[in-house]
Amino acid sequence: MLQRPIDLTFRNMTSTPALEAAVHEGAAKLEAVSKHLLRCRVVVELPHRSQLHGKHVHVTIDVSGPGQVLIIRRDPQQHQENEDAYVAIHDAFASARRKLLDWEHKHDGKVARHRAARA
């Protein structure tokens, strides 16, 4: 569980304890990747125009730490499988975890650096 509370918002849909638990589980996995997280803001929404295109859930995750801000958006038009809110939340947190891992590796100097060609 995150040391700090999660700012969680549901728009155009009803929150359920199970959806909230899915978000908290995803946030806990992010914290396992980086102990430096200061803030986690999550918005789960059903866009207004969903009547014409199916009920695709849009998830935005905004995480920040010292010197970093990562914003992950799962766009319903790009991810047609996100009709299910649980799948959308899982996919968004999986993407956030990958981006956070990349940032952590760069921050810790674990990224391979190419040497300049010797003359």
C-alpha angles and dihedrals in degrees: 000000000000116000088226125047121265118242099225124181130179116198126194091353139074121259118230130191089245093054091047090049090052090054093047091049091051092048091050089055089052091052089051087059095047126022088190097075113128101174140019120188120181128186119189113186145168107217117234094240092057091109090074099041105032126266102298114172119224118208126191121187121190115187126175138184137158106324096349139093120177121187117189120188124186104201114207092216091056096043108045092175090069096093087112113071093214092054091047092051093046093048093047093051091046088055091046090050092052092049092046091050090052090050093047092051092050092045093050092047093245094130113107111249121207116234119231112257112262115240 
